[in-house]
C-alpha cells in the first residue's frame, strides 16, 4: 500500500515510526497522559479530560489509575467498567480493545508494535502494528505482558507476570513465560 506512515500503520503494514506526523500524534498523547497523571485524584475522576477525549472509546464507569502511559491513545477502546490499575502501559500502534468489566492489574503492559528482525530495519524505525483484543470480564494480573496480535477471551485469567504470546480462549487461565494454560482451582 502506498501512502503515509500513519496509513501504513493503520493497515497493519510495515511503517517507519520515525515520522513527523506520528511524532506529533505521540506528543498529543503525551500531553493528555501528563494531564491525567498530574491531576489530583478528585479532579481527575476516572479519566483526565484530555485522555478521555483522546481515547478511541470509553464505556461508562471505565477507569484508568495514574500513572498511565500510551503511545497514541486513539487506538484504545475501553468497555463499560473496565479498570486499569496504576502504571499500565499500552503501546497502541494498533487497535487495543479492553472488554466490559475487564480488570488489568498494576504494571500491565500491552505492546502492539513489533520491530523489524533485521538490525538495519530497526535502525530505520521499521515496525508493524498488531491489534490486541481482551474480551469482557477478563482479569490480567499485575506485571503481565501482552504482545501484539493476541486475543484474550471472555472471562480468561492471565496470571501475574505472565508473558502472553498467543491467543487465550474464553475462561482459560494462563501463567508463566511464555504463558501456558493451567487448570482453575
C-alpha positions in Angstrom: 0.0 0.0 0.0 1.3 3.4 -0.9 0.7 6.2 1.5 1.9 7.9 4.5 3.3 6.1 7.6 0.1 6.6 9.6 -2.0 4.9 6.9 0.6 2.0 6.7 0.4 1.6 10.5 -3.4 1.5 10.5 -3.3 -1.1 7.6 -1.0 -3.4 9.6 1.8 -2.9 7.1 5.5 -2.1 7.8 5.9 1.6 8.5 8.6 3.8 10.0 7.8 5.2 13.4 10.4 7.9 12.7 7.8 10.1 11.0 6.9 13.7 11.7 3.1 13.0 11.7 3.4 10.0 14.0 5.7 12.0 16.4 3.1 14.8 16.5 0.4 12.3 17.4 2.7 10.9 20.2 3.3 14.4 21.5 -0.5 14.9 21.7 -0.9 11.7 23.6 2.0 12.6 26.0 0.2 15.9 26.8 -3.1 14.1 27.6 -1.3 11.4 29.6 0.7 14.1 31.5 -2.5 15.9 32.4 -4.2 12.6 33.5 -1.2 11.6 35.6 -0.8 15.1 37.2 -4.3 15.9 38.2 -5.3 15.4 41.8 -7.5 12.3 42.0 -10.7 14.1 42.8 -10.2 16.4 39.8 -9.1 13.5 37.5 -12.0 11.2 38.5 -12.0 8.1 36.3 -10.0 9.7 33.4 -8.4 13.1 32.9 -10.4 15.1 30.4 -7.7 15.2 27.8 -7.1 11.5 28.0 -10.9 10.8 27.8 -11.2 12.9 24.7 -8.1 11.2 23.1 -9.1 7.6 23.6 -11.0 5.8 20.8 -13.9 4.9 23.1 -14.7 5.0 26.8 -17.5 3.0 28.3 -19.5 4.1 31.3 -17.5 3.8 34.5 -14.2 2.9 32.8 -11.3 3.9 34.9 -7.5 4.3 34.5 -5.4 4.8 37.6 -2.4 7.1 37.4 0.3 6.8 36.4 -0.6 5.6 32.9 1.2 5.7 29.6 0.1 5.1 26.0 1.7 5.8 22.6 -1.3 7.3 20.7 -4.4 6.8 22.7 -6.9 6.9 19.8 -6.5 3.2 19.2 -7.6 2.3 22.7 -11.3 1.4 23.4 -12.4 0.6 27.0 -15.7 -1.2 27.7 -18.1 -0.3 30.5 -16.5 -0.7 33.9 -13.0 -1.6 32.5 -10.3 -0.9 35.1 -6.6 -0.3 34.5 -4.6 -0.2 37.7 -1.6 2.0 38.3 1.4 2.1 35.9 -0.2 0.3 32.9 1.5 0.9 29.6 -0.3 0.5 26.2 1.8 0.9 23.1 -1.2 1.2 20.9 0.2 1.3 17.4 -2.8 -0.9 16.5 -6.3 -1.3 18.0 -6.5 -2.3 21.7 -10.0 -3.2 22.8 -10.5 -4.0 26.5 -13.9 -5.5 27.2 -16.6 -4.7 29.7 -15.7 -5.3 33.3 -12.2 -6.4 32.5 -9.5 -5.7 35.2 -5.8 -5.0 34.5 -3.5 -5.2 37.5 -0.7 -2.7 38.1 2.2 -2.6 35.6 0.4 -4.5 32.9 2.0 -3.8 29.5 0.4 -4.2 26.1 2.8 -4.0 23.1 1.2 -3.7 19.7 4.4 -2.7 17.9 6.7 -5.4 16.6 10.1 -4.2 15.5 11.9 -5.4 12.4 14.0 -8.6 12.7 17.0 -7.1 10.8 19.2 -4.6 12.6 19.1 -2.1 9.7 15.3 -2.2 9.7 15.2 -1.5 13.4 17.7 1.3 13.0 15.4 2.8 10.3 12.5 2.7 12.7 10.5 -0.1 10.9 7.6 -1.5 12.9 4.5 -3.4 12.2 1.4 -2.9 14.3 -0.7 -5.9 15.6 -4.0 -5.4 17.4 -4.9 -6.8 20.9 -8.4 -7.8 21.9 -9.3 -8.5 25.6 -12.8 -9.8 26.0 -15.3 -8.9 28.7 -14.7 -9.9 32.3 -11.1 -11.0 31.9 -8.6 -10.5 34.6 -5.0 -9.6 33.7 -2.6 -10.0 36.7 0.0 -7.4 37.7 3.1 -7.0 35.5 1.7 -9.3 32.8 2.9 -8.5 29.3 0.6 -9.0 26.3 2.1 -9.0 22.8 0.6 -7.7 19.6 -1.7 -9.9 17.6 -3.1 -11.6 20.8 -6.8 -12.1 21.6 -7.8 -13.0 25.2 -11.3 -14.4 25.6 -14.2 -13.6 27.8 -13.6 -14.5 31.5 -10.0 -15.5 30.9 -7.4 -15.0 33.6 -3.7 -14.1 32.9 -1.5 -14.7 35.9 0.7 -12.0 37.4 4.0 -11.7 35.4 2.8 -13.9 32.5 4.0 -13.1 29.0 1.1 -13.7 26.6 2.4 -14.5 23.1 -0.6 -16.3 21.7 -4.4 -16.3 22.0 -6.1 -17.3 25.2 -9.5 -18.9 24.9 -12.5 -17.8 26.9 -12.5 -18.9 30.6 -8.9 -20.2 30.4 -6.2 -19.4 33.0 -2.7 -18.9 31.8 0.6 -18.3 33.7 4.3 -18.2 33.0 6.7 -17.1 30.3 5.5 -17.9 27.7 2.0 -18.1 29.2 0.6 -21.6 29.3 -2.8 -23.0 30.3 -3.3 -24.3 33.9 -6.4 -25.8 35.5 -8.5 -23.4 37.5 -8.7 -24.4 41.2 
